[in-house]
Amino acid sequence: MSVNASTEQPIADQSAAPILTVDGLHVAYPRSRDGSAHDPNAPDWALENIGFTLEPGQRLGLVGESGCGKSTLGRTILKLLPEGSRVEGKLQVADYAIPTLDDKQLRKFRGEAVGLIFQDPMTRLDPLMTIGDHCVETLLSHRPEMTKRQAKERSLECLAAVNIPADRWKQYPHEFSGGMRQRVAIALALLLNPKLIVADEPTTSLDVTVSAQILDELTRLCTERNMGLVMISHDLALVGEYCDRIAVMYQGKLVELGETDSLISNPQHPYTQSLLNSALLLQKNAVKDADSIQGDAKPILRLDTVKQHFTLGSNPLEKLFGNAKDNSIKAVDGITFDIQPGETVGLVGESGCGKSTLSRTILQLLKPTSGRVEFLGENIAALSKPAMRKRRRDIQMIFQDPNACLNPLMTIGQSIADPLLIHKLASSPAEAKQKVALMMERVGLTPPENFADRFPNQLSGGQQQRVAIARALITRPKLVICDEPVSMLDATVQSQVLELMLELKREFELTYLFITHDLWVARFFCDRIAVMNGGKIVEIGPTQRLFDAPEHPYTQKLLGAAPLLAKQT
């Protein structure tokens, strides 16, 4: 179990003025796409009457469902709203009255007063710059009086504080893992020793072990430096473990604010109660539909010593002198297991362990280096491209980010109909439209006529994921590979989507391979769990047995790192 940061009291200077003051804050986005201002007589508030303070050393968790205004509040604090937005009320960080800042003051404010940590560090890091260049550029832009040597020394200190060794100074972002890139993002946010850190979903895309390491370091550094921290997250368990106070947002309003232990043990607002119940539901076992598993049937999927090795180019001089090293990466290294018809098998493990590579190998997006991938008794690794394309109607995938699989230029109706047309499963556009309407109805996009002509950016995250599910199921597949399908959703929407997937499994007689880094979601959803580490399956077994009596040290490590909301109730 990672350290419960909420038990470590921050060093708060109660005599000092608050680091962050928010009072009567109202925010409205521009209504038109050209950025023109709102009608002053009829504002549509994205944030309404928000008020709270944050003292030095305090950590505030900001939670709520998608679209509730969490990220809008974060952007408002940094004055990152689109041109034409309307802001009313008091918003102050230290001595900076944010709404009144001009461009010159903003450049100083961002970095020196407030540091920002994004959800995806690759949006913050320039792929053409080394990690060292990122740090030095940030420092010299704010501290032009520093020499490059001084800037490098200061940068190395910050990188060391987040456990990045000096020998990685000249490496580029793509040479770092997701967790290491997030450490770089934290170092960049801390370089100028700001008074406040705003972390917007800082660990959503990370597995539990790396997430625990990142948050342990972030909260430790904020405490040591007496910084305030606003952590925006959809994960109530995570916020409950690392924050002193929790602010709950709903439909643009702050509906509840309180000390972490008090709010979790005795929530007052109905929405907070609903959010807590949804989060707790995901940490309980779902009622498994054992009758749907055809244990005496032949496996629907069988992997037999499947390997996926990648070879990196060797140094030409090493080749010349016969000193070439083994530069192969064993992403998948001899994996063998079966999945029965009607079963849901979870695949868990940390970033880089080979989970996604294995899914691509099953789908034959990557041909295995060796081994057999049998689907319904047929070795699909030996199929030709046309034959495999035909077979893919029976094996579909639901991705982590629906925006990554939905064409922004296609309507929802067109996106769902597309697989029907590709596999020639509809004799006419009218038949395709009818099938799409029935599927939209089934996944809860009702009434279908209200959604068919919309585009992905006009839907919420939960609605987008329902579209992705409908698109995957429209061909009536037998096996569905789910790659982190709910990791970007808040607890209430997560539970809704997972319940929907369980219903659809029974209705359409589906088999799921469910890839996730969230162990509680895996326990809620899966019949068996396979734990993957270093390209190998280190443990596999029934879900309850694996949680009650994990055998492998790595499984024990994963379970120990997972934040558990129920521990505080």
C-alpha positions in Angstrom: 0.0 0.0 0.0 1.4 3.4 -0.9 1.8 5.9 1.9 -1.6 7.6 2.8 -0.6 11.2 2.3 -3.7 12.4 4.1 -2.3 11.1 7.4 0.8 13.3 7.0 -0.2 16.7 8.1 1.1 19.4 5.8 3.2 22.3 7.1 0.6 25.0 6.8 1.4 28.5 7.9 -1.9 29.5 9.3 -0.8 33.1 9.9 0.0 33.7 6.3 -2.6 34.8 3.7 -4.1 32.0 1.6 -2.2 30.9 -1.5 -5.4 30.6 -3.5 -8.6 32.6 -2.9 -11.7 31.9 -5.0 -14.9 33.9 -4.1 -18.1 34.3 -6.0 -16.5 33.0 -9.2 -18.6 32.8 -12.3 -17.2 31.7 -15.7 -19.0 31.5 -19.1 -17.5 30.3 -22.4 -18.1 32.3 -25.6 -21.2 31.0 -27.4 -20.0 31.4 -30.9 -17.0 29.6 -32.5 -15.5 32.8 -33.6 -14.8 33.7 -29.9 -17.2 36.6 -29.7 -18.4 37.7 -26.3 -21.5 36.4 -24.5 -24.8 38.2 -24.4 -24.3 40.1 -21.1 -27.9 39.7 -20.3 -28.1 35.9 -20.6 -24.8 34.2 -19.6 -24.6 30.5 -19.7 -22.4 29.8 -16.7 -19.9 26.9 -16.9 -18.9 27.8 -13.3 -21.4 29.4 -10.9 -20.6 31.0 -7.6 -17.5 29.0 -6.7 -15.8 29.9 -3.5 -13.0 28.4 -1.3 -9.5 29.1 -0.1 -6.3 27.1 -0.1 -3.6 27.6 2.6 0.2 27.0 2.2 1.0 23.3 2.3 -2.7 22.1 1.8 -3.8 19.6 -0.8 -7.2 20.0 -2.3 -8.8 17.3 -4.5 -11.3 18.5 -7.1 -13.7 15.7 -8.1 -16.9 15.4 -10.2 -18.2 13.9 -13.4 -17.2 14.8 -16.9 -18.4 18.2 -17.8 -18.9 19.4 -14.2 -16.4 22.2 -14.5 -13.3 20.8 -12.9 -10.9 21.5 -15.8 -12.6 24.8 -16.4 -11.7 25.9 -12.9 -8.1 24.7 -13.4 -7.9 26.7 -16.7 -9.4 29.7 -15.1 -6.8 29.7 -12.3 -4.1 29.8 -15.0 -6.1 32.2 -17.2 -6.1 29.7 -20.1 -9.8 30.2 -21.1 -10.6 30.9 -24.8 -10.8 34.5 -26.0 -14.2 36.0 -25.3 -14.8 34.0 -22.1 -16.5 35.9 -19.3 -15.1 35.8 -15.7 -16.7 37.4 -12.7 -15.8 37.3 -9.0 -12.6 37.1 -7.1 -9.7 34.8 -8.1 -6.3 35.4 -6.6 -3.1 33.5 -6.3 -0.8 35.0 -3.7 -0.5 38.7 -4.8 -1.8 38.1 -8.3 -5.4 39.1 -9.1 -5.7 36.7 -12.1 -8.5 38.3 -14.1 -6.6 41.6 -14.3 -3.3 40.2 -15.5 -1.9 41.4 -18.8 0.3 39.2 -21.1 3.6 40.3 -19.5 2.3 39.6 -16.0 0.9 36.3 -17.1 4.3 35.0 -18.4 5.7 35.7 -14.9 2.7 34.3 -13.1 2.7 31.0 -15.0 5.7 29.2 -13.6 6.7 31.5 -10.8 3.4 31.6 -9.0 1.6 28.6 -10.4 2.9 25.4 -11.9 0.7 23.2 -14.1 1.0 19.4 -14.6 -1.0 18.1 -17.5 -2.7 14.7 -17.9 -0.6 13.7 -20.9 3.0 15.0 -20.5 3.6 14.6 -24.2 1.4 17.6 -24.8 3.8 19.6 -22.6 7.1 18.2 -24.0 8.6 19.2 -27.4 9.6 15.9 -29.1 12.6 17.8 -30.8 14.1 19.0 -27.5 16.1 17.0 -24.9 14.9 16.9 -21.3 17.8 19.1 -20.4 16.9 21.7 -23.0 13.3 21.8 -21.7 14.6 22.6 -18.2 17.2 25.2 -19.2 14.8 27.0 -21.6 12.1 27.2 -18.8 14.6 28.6 -16.3 16.3 31.2 -18.6 13.0 32.5 -19.9 12.1 33.5 -16.3 15.6 34.0 -15.0 17.7 35.7 -17.8 20.3 36.7 -15.3 21.3 33.0 -14.8 24.2 31.5 -16.7 23.5 28.2 -18.6 25.7 26.4 -16.1 23.7 27.7 -13.2 20.5 26.8 -15.0 21.8 23.3 -15.6 22.7 22.8 -11.9 19.3 24.0 -10.8 17.6 21.7 -13.4 19.6 18.7 -12.3 18.6 19.3 -8.7 14.9 19.4 -9.7 15.2 16.2 -11.8 17.0 14.5 -8.9 14.1 15.5 -6.6 11.8 13.4 -8.9 14.3 10.5 -9.2 15.5 11.2 -12.7 19.3 10.6 -12.9 21.7 13.1 -14.4 22.7 10.6 -17.2 19.3 11.1 -18.8 19.9 14.8 -19.3 20.5 14.5 -23.1 17.6 12.1 -23.8 14.4 13.0 -25.7 10.8 12.5 -24.4 10.2 9.4 -26.6 13.0 7.7 -24.8 11.2 7.9 -21.5 8.3 5.7 -20.2 5.0 7.3 -19.4 5.8 7.5 -15.7 9.2 9.0 -16.4 7.7 11.7 -18.7 5.3 12.6 -15.9 8.2 12.9 -13.5 9.8 15.4 -16.0 6.5 17.3 -16.1 6.6 17.6 -12.3 10.2 18.7 -12.4 9.3 21.5 -14.9 6.4 22.6 -12.8 8.7 22.8 -9.7 11.7 24.5 -11.4 10.7 28.1 -10.4 9.5 27.1 -7.0 5.9 28.2 -7.4 3.5 28.7 -4.6 0.7 26.6 -6.1 0.6 23.4 -8.3 -2.4 22.6 -10.4 -2.4 18.9 -11.4 -5.1 18.0 -14.0 -5.6 14.2 -14.0 -1.8 13.7 -13.5 -1.9 9.9 -13.3 -5.0 8.9 -15.4 -2.9 7.1 -18.1 -0.5 5.4 -15.6 -0.7 2.1 -13.9 -1.1 1.8 -10.1 2.5 1.3 -9.1 3.8 4.2 -11.2 0.8 6.3 -10.2 1.6 5.7 -6.5 5.2 6.7 -7.0 4.4 9.9 -8.9 1.8 11.0 -6.3 4.0 10.1 -3.3 6.7 12.3 -4.8 4.4 15.1 -5.8 2.7 15.4 -2.4 6.1 15.0 -0.6 7.6 17.9 -2.6 4.6 20.1 -2.0 4.7 19.4 1.7 8.5 20.0 1.9 8.2 23.3 0.0 5.0 24.4 1.6 3.2 24.6 -1.7 -0.5 24.4 -2.3 -1.8 21.6 -4.5 -5.1 21.4 -6.5 -5.5 17.9 -7.8 -8.2 17.5 -10.5 -9.3 13.9 -10.8 -12.2 11.7 -11.6 -10.8 9.1 -9.2 -12.3 9.6 -5.7 -10.2 6.9 -4.1 -7.0 8.5 -5.4 -8.0 11.9 -4.2 -9.1 10.4 -0.8 -5.6 9.0 -0.3 -3.5 12.0 -1.3 -5.5 15.1 -0.4 -6.4 16.8 2.9 -9.7 18.2 1.6 -12.1 17.3 -1.2 -14.2 19.7 -3.2 -17.1 18.1 -5.1 -18.4 19.8 -8.3 -21.7 19.1 -10.0 -23.1 21.0 -13.0 -20.7 23.9 -12.6 -21.3 24.3 -8.9 -19.3 23.5 -5.8 -21.9 21.3 -4.0 -19.7 20.0 -1.1 -16.3 20.9 0.5 -14.8 19.3 3.5 -12.0 17.4 5.2 -11.2 14.2 3.4 -12.1 11.7 6.1 -15.2 13.5 7.1 -16.5 13.9 3.6 -15.9 10.2 2.7 -17.4 8.9 5.9 -20.3 11.2 6.0 -21.2 12.8 2.7 -24.0 15.4 2.9 -25.0 16.2 -0.7 -26.9 13.7 -2.7 -24.5 13.9 -5.6 -21.5 13.3 -3.3 -23.4 10.2 -1.9 -24.0 9.0 -5.5 -20.3 9.5 -6.4 -19.1 7.7 -3.3 -21.5 4.8 -3.9 -20.4 4.4 -7.5 -16.7 4.4 -6.4 -17.4 1.9 -3.7 -19.4 -0.3 -6.1 -16.3 -0.6 -8.3 -14.3 -1.9 -5.3 -16.8 -4.7 -4.7 -17.2 -7.9 -6.7 -19.8 -7.9 -9.4 -22.2 -10.8 -9.5 -20.5 -13.0 -12.0 -22.7 -14.7 -14.5 -21.1 -18.1 -14.2 -23.7 -19.7 -16.4 -22.5 -17.7 -19.4 -19.1 -19.4 -19.3 -19.0 -22.5 -21.4 -16.3 -24.3 -19.5 -16.7 -27.6 -21.4 -16.4 -25.9 -24.8 -13.3 -25.5 -26.9 -11.5 -22.2 -26.1 -12.6 -19.3 -28.2 -9.0 -17.9 -28.0 -5.8 -19.9 -27.4 -2.4 -18.4 -27.2 0.5 -20.9 -27.4 4.0 -19.6 -26.5 3.3 -16.4 -28.3 6.4 -14.1 -28.7 6.6 -10.6 -30.0 10.2 -9.4 -30.1 11.5 -6.2 -31.6 15.1 -5.6 -32.8 16.7 -2.3 -32.4 19.4 -1.2 -34.9 23.0 -1.9 -33.7 25.8 0.6 -33.8 27.7 0.1 -37.2 31.1 0.2 -35.5 30.0 -2.5 -33.0 28.9 -4.7 -36.0 32.2 -4.1 -37.8 34.3 -5.2 -34.8 32.0 -8.0 -33.9 30.9 -6.5 -30.6 27.2 -6.1 -31.4 25.0 -6.4 -28.4 21.6 -8.1 -28.3 19.3 -5.1 -28.9 16.0 -7.1 -29.0 13.1 -6.0 -26.9 11.0 -9.0 -25.7 7.6 -7.2 -25.5 5.7 -10.5 -25.3 7.8 -13.4 -24.3 6.3 -16.9 -24.5 2.7 -16.3 -23.4 0.3 -19.2 -23.2 -3.3 -19.1 -21.9 -6.9 -19.8 -23.1 -10.1 -17.9 -22.9 -13.4 -19.8 -22.8 -16.6 -18.7 -24.7 -18.6 -16.3 -22.5 -15.6 -15.6 -20.2 -14.2 -12.2 -19.2 -10.4 -12.3 -18.7 -8.7 -9.3 -17.3 -5.1 -8.5 -18.3 -3.3 -6.2 -15.8 0.2 -4.9 -15.3 2.2 -1.7 -15.3 3.0 0.5 -18.4 5.4 -1.2 -20.8 4.7 -4.8 -19.6 3.4 -5.8 -23.0 -0.4 -5.7 -22.5 -1.2 -3.5 -25.5 1.4 -5.3 -27.7 -0.3 -8.6 -26.9 -3.7 -7.2 -27.9 -2.3 -6.0 -31.2 -0.8 -9.4 -31.8 -4.1 -11.1 -31.1 -5.7 -8.8 -33.6 -2.9 -9.5 -36.1 -2.0 -5.8 -36.3 1.4 -7.2 -35.5 2.5 -10.7 -36.7 4.0 -12.7 -33.8 7.7 -13.5 -33.9 6.7 -17.1 -33.0 3.9 -19.1 -31.5 0.3 -19.7 -32.4 -2.8 -17.4 -32.0 -5.8 -19.7 -32.4 -9.3 -18.2 -32.7 -12.1 -20.8 -32.8 -9.5 -23.4 -33.5 -7.9 -21.6 -36.4 -4.3 -20.3 -36.3 -5.1 -16.8 -37.5 -1.4 -15.8 -37.4 -1.0 -17.8 -40.6 -3.9 -16.1 -42.4 -3.5 -13.9 -45.4 -4.4 -10.2 -45.1 -7.7 -10.6 -47.0 -8.7 -13.6 -44.9 -7.7 -11.8 -41.7 -9.7 -8.7 -42.7 -12.7 -10.9 -43.0 -12.1 -12.6 -39.7 -11.9 -9.3 -37.9 -15.6 -8.9 -38.0 -15.6 -11.6 -35.3 -12.9 -9.9 -33.2 -13.5 -6.2 -32.4 -11.8 -3.7 -30.1 -12.9 -0.9 -27.7 -10.2 1.6 -27.2 -9.3 3.7 -24.1 -9.9 7.1 -25.8 -13.0 7.0 -28.1 -11.7 10.2 -29.8 -8.8 8.1 -31.1 -11.2 5.7 -33.0 -14.0 8.1 -34.0 -13.5 10.2 -37.1 -14.2 13.8 -36.1 -15.5 14.5 -39.6 -18.1 11.7 -39.5 -21.4 11.8 -37.7 -22.2 9.3 -35.0 -24.5 7.5 -37.3 -21.9 7.3 -40.0 -19.2 6.0 -37.6 -21.4 3.2 -36.3 -22.5 2.2 -39.8 -19.0 2.2 -41.2 -18.1 -1.4 -40.1 -21.4 -2.7 -41.6 -20.4 -1.2 -45.0 -16.8 -2.4 -44.7 -17.9 -6.0 -44.0 -20.9 -5.9 -46.4 -23.3 -6.7 -43.5 -26.1 -4.4 -44.8 -27.7 -4.7 -48.2 -28.6 -1.1 -48.5 -28.0 2.3 -46.7 -31.6 2.0 -45.4 -30.9 -1.4 -43.8 -27.6 0.0 -42.3 -29.5 3.0 -40.9 -32.0 0.7 -39.3 -29.4 -1.5 -37.7 -27.5 1.5 -36.4 -30.7 2.9 -34.8 -31.3 -0.4 -33.0 -27.7 -0.5 -31.7 -27.8 3.1 -30.6 -31.0 2.4 -28.7 -29.3 -0.7 -27.1 -26.3 1.2 -25.8 -28.3 4.1 -24.4 -28.0 6.7 -27.1 -31.6 7.5 -27.1 -33.6 8.6 -28.9 -31.2 7.7 -31.8 -32.4 10.5 -34.0 -31.0 13.0 -31.4 -27.5 11.5 -31.8 -27.2 10.2 -35.3 -26.3 13.5 -36.9 -24.1 14.8 -34.1 -20.3 14.8 -34.3 -18.0 13.2 -31.6 -17.0 16.6 -30.1 -20.7 17.3 -29.4 -20.9 14.3 -27.0 -19.7 13.8 -23.4 -16.9 11.3 -22.6 -19.4 8.7 -21.5 -21.5 9.2 -24.6 -18.5 8.9 -26.8 -17.6 5.6 -25.2 -21.1 4.3 -25.8 -20.6 5.2 -29.5 -17.3 3.2 -29.5 -19.1 0.2 -27.9 -21.9 0.4 -30.5 -19.3 0.6 -33.3 -17.5 -2.5 -31.9 -20.7 -4.6 -31.5 -22.4 -3.6 -34.8 -20.7 -6.6 -36.6 -21.9 -9.0 -33.9 -18.4 -10.1 -32.9 -17.7 -13.2 -30.7 -14.6 -11.7 -29.0 -14.2 -8.1 -27.9 -10.8 -6.8 -26.8 -11.2 -3.8 -24.4 -8.1 -1.7 -24.0 -8.6 0.6 -20.9 -12.2 1.4 -22.0 -13.2 3.3 -18.8 -9.9 4.7 -17.5 -10.8 8.2 -18.7 -14.3 8.3 -17.1 -15.4 9.3 -13.7 -16.8 6.8 -11.2 -20.5 7.3 -11.9 -20.0 7.0 -15.7 -17.5 4.1 -15.2 -20.1 2.1 -13.4 -22.8 2.9 -16.0 -20.5 1.8 -18.9 -19.4 -1.3 -17.1 -22.9 -2.3 -16.2 -23.9 -1.8 -19.9 -21.0 -4.0 -21.0 -22.1 -6.7 -18.7 -25.6 -6.5 -20.0 -24.4 -6.6 -23.6 -22.2 -9.6 -22.8 -25.2 -11.6 -21.8 -27.4 -10.3 -24.6 -24.9 -10.8 -27.5 -23.1 -13.8 -26.0 -19.8 -12.0 -25.9 -16.4 -12.9 -24.7 -14.1 -10.1 -23.3 -10.4 -9.7 -23.0 -10.3 -6.7 -20.6 -7.0 -4.8 -20.4 -6.8 -2.4 -17.5 -4.4 -0.8 -15.0 -7.3 -0.4 -12.5 -7.3 -3.4 -10.3 -10.7 -2.6 -8.7 -12.3 -2.3 -12.1 -10.8 -5.7 -13.0 -12.2 -7.2 -9.8 -15.6 -5.8 -10.5 -15.7 -6.9 -14.1 -13.6 -10.0 -14.7 -14.0 -13.7 -14.1 -10.3 -14.4 -14.2 -7.3 -12.1 -14.1 -3.9 -12.5 -15.8 -1.0 -10.5 -14.3 1.6 -9.5 -16.8 5.1 -8.3 -16.1 8.2 -8.0 -18.4 6.4 -9.6 -21.3 5.3 -12.7 -19.3 2.2 -13.8 -17.5 3.4 -14.2 -13.9 0.1 -15.2 -12.4 -3.4 -16.1 -13.6 -6.4 -17.3 -11.8 -10.0 -16.7 -10.6 -10.5 -13.1 -9.6 -11.4 -13.6 -6.0 -8.6 -16.0 -5.4 -6.1 -13.6 -6.9 -7.2 -10.8 -4.7 -7.5 -12.9 -1.5 -4.3 -14.8 -1.8 -1.9 -13.4 -4.5 1.0 -15.7 -5.0 3.5 -13.8 -7.1 5.5 -10.9 -5.4 4.6 -8.6 -8.4 0.9 -9.3 -7.9 1.3 -8.5 -4.3 3.1 -5.2 -5.2 0.3 -4.2 -7.6 -2.4 -4.8 -5.0 -0.4 -2.9 -2.4 -0.2 0.1 -4.6 -3.9 0.4 -5.5 -5.7 3.1 -3.6 -8.7 1.7 -1.7 -11.5 4.0 -0.8 -13.1 1.5 1.5 -10.1 1.7 3.9 -11.3 5.2 5.0 -14.9 4.3 5.6 
